[in-house]
Amino acid sequence: MRCFVEPARWSSGEIELAGEEAHHLRTVLRGKIGQNIEVFDGRGRAASAEIVSLERHAARVRILQQTHEPRPALALVLVLGMPREQKLDLVVQKATELGVARILPVQADHAVMQVRRDNEESKRERWQRIALNAAKQCGAAWLPEIGPVQELEACLVALPGPVTSLVCSLEPDAHPLRETLQAVRAGQPKTLAVLVGPEGDFSARERAVARNAGARPVSLGSRVLRSETAAIYILSVLTYEFGL
């Protein structure tokens, strides 16, 4: 059993779980008073805890033993041209499982899905819930930051430097991923951003923007992969390559 505690509510003594987390513990996990569970704050802290009370809308647990997992030495950032909604949900889930530090959705020129400004915050909250549920399931100590929907230019400008960037590309001059990763490893980057286009790929304008921002075009092989497949594939490769 694993429950989330917001960092601001963390305590070394007793912690109150409220709202969805209390409901999840009581109704879904069927927790019992005296039972041991794990709690985590999504910022590296985790603890074994004992359930001391279960109410209809709240629960309290007593911290028994705490641990802290430091951030990985490499921060992996996914810049994703938004695919269709269900595919985006899948990528958020799998990216969380693969240890991505940040997920930055971009409103690409060829994106099928368009997010209205009046609906953006609810979409972001949905993605954060998906990430949280994935982190609970896989035992992740860190939750990814999910950024607001932006245009690609604004997203790349806002990336904190120094950043090494790769853009998945179908262009003939894209370098094989294996060769590029050898050069990337030699540079010992602290932050590695990978750009994946939507179903229709990044436009020629956006590919030029990415290159001008220093992103290296890489090929994922001879097959044309779907957007969600490309994202999960390259994140899996990078997670393995850098031991994340």
N, C-alpha and C positions, 0 to 999 in steps of 0.2 A: 504494500500500500504506500502510495506516495502522494503528498499534498503540497500545494504551493503556498508560500507565505510571502507577501510583498515585503521587499527589503525594509521599508519604513516600519513595518509591524514586527520585525524580528526581535526576539528577546532571548537572553540566556536562561530565563526562568520558565514562565508559562507563556504560551502564545494562544491567542484567540483566533480561531478560524471562523470566518463569517461568510454569508452569501453563498456563492456557488461552491466554494471549497467545503464549507460545512455540509451543504446538501449532498455533495459528492461523497464525502466520507460517511455520512449517516445512511444515505439511501442507496447509493450505487455500490460503494465498497462494503457496506453493512458493517462498519466498524463497531467495536464494543468497548465499553469502559475497561481500562486495564490493558488493552491491546497495544502492542508496539507498532508504530508506523514510521515512515521517513518523511521529513519535511525539507523543503529546499526553497531558496529565494531567487533562483535564476541568475545570481551574481556570484556563484562559486560556493556559497555556504549551504551546507546540508547538515542534518542532525537526525539521530534516532530519537524518538519521542514516545511518550505514553499518553494515551487518551485518558483524560481525567473527568471530562463531562461531555455529554451529547444532548443538546437541546434541539428544538425544531429548526431554529435559524442560526444557531451558533454552536461551536464546539471549542473545547480547550484541551491543549496538549502540554505536557511537561517535558522540557528538553532534558535528555539524558546524556548524550555525547555529541559534540559538534565536530565537524570537519570543514576544511576549506580547500577547494581545488583552484589553483591559480589559472589565469587565462592562458590559453595556448600561446606559444611563442609567436605563431603566425596567425594573424587575423584574416580570415577568408571572407570576402565580400562578394555577394551575388547581385549583379545588376541585370535585371530581367525585364525585357520587353514583354509586356503583359499578354499572356495567351488567354484563351477562354477561361471562364471562372473556375470550372471544375479542375482544369489542368493547373491553374495557378494554385489552387488549394493543395493539390498533390505536391507541387514543387516546394511550397512552404513547409509542408510536413516533412518531406524527405531532406530538404536542406537543413532543417533543425536536427534531424537524426544524424546528419553528416557533420555537424559541428560548425556550421556557418555562423560567423559573428554578426553579419548584417545582411539583410535582404532589402534591396532598393528597387521597387517597381518603377518602370518608366513607361510613359505613354508614347510608344513608338509610332512612327508614321504608318506602318502596315499593321498595327495592332487591331485585332478584331474587337476586342473588348475595350470599351470606353467607360471611364469612371466619371460620373457627374460630380461637380464640386460639392453639391449638397448631399452626396451619398458617400463621399470619400472617407469620412471618419468612421462610418459604420463598417465599411469594407476593411479598413485597417484594423478595427477591433476584431473583426471576424478572423483575419489572418493571425492576429496575436493569440486568439483562443486556439486556433489550429496548432500554432507553434508550441503553446503551453501544453496542450494535450500530447503532442509528440514528445516533448521533453520529459513529461511524466512517464510515458511509456518506455522510453529508451534509456532513462537514467542520466540524462544530460544535466550537468551542473550549471551550465550557462544558457540563458535564453538569447536568441538572436534579437537584435534591434531591427524592427521593421520600419523603414522610412516612409515618408509621404510619397504619393504618386507625383513624379516630376517629368519634365522633358529631359531627354538624354543629356543635352548640354549642361543644364542646371545641375543634374545629378553628378556629372563628372567634375564640374568645378567645385562642388561641395565636398568631394572626397578628401579626407584629411591626409596630407602628405607626410612622408614620401610613400607613394603607392606604385606597385608594379601591376600593370593591367594587361589582360589578355582578352581578345574578342574572338568568339567562335565565328568562323568565316567559311563561306563556300567559294570564295574568290580563288582563282588559279594561283595567285602568289602567296596564299596562306602557307605558313610553315607547319610541318608536322608537329603535333603536340609533343611527342617524345623529345625531339631535338630542342624545342623551345624550353621545355622544363629543365633540361640540363643547364641552359644559360640562366634561367630564373633561379635555380638552386645555388648557382655560383654567386649570385648577387645577394644571397641571404636576406630576402625581403622580410619586413615586419608586417606589411599589409599586402595582400594579393587580391585584386579585384578581377572577376571574370564576367564578361559581358555576353549575354545570350539573347538573341533576338526573338521576336514573337513568331507566330506561324508563318507570316510572310517574310521573315527575316528583317534585319535592319535595312533601311533604304540606303541608296548610294550616298545621300546627304549625311545620314547618320553614321555610315561607315567612315566617311571622311572626318566627321567630328571625332569619332573614336580614335582614329589614327593620329589626328592632330593633337589629341590629348595624351598621346604616348602609348596607346593600347597596341599590343602586338597581335596581328591576325594569326590565328592558329586553325589548323584543319583537324577535324575529329575523325578523319578517314574518308573512304570513298563513298560511303552511304550517306544519303540525306536523312538526317534524323529529325523527328518531330521536336518542337521546342522544349517540351517537358523532358523528353528523353535526353536531349543534348545537355540540359541543365543538370540532370541527375548524373549523367555519365561523367561530365567533366568534374563535377564536385566529388564524385567517388574517386576518380583518378587523383585529384589533388589531395584529398584526405589521406589516401594511401601513400602518395609520393612524399608528403611532408609529415606523415606520422601523427595526424591530428585525431 
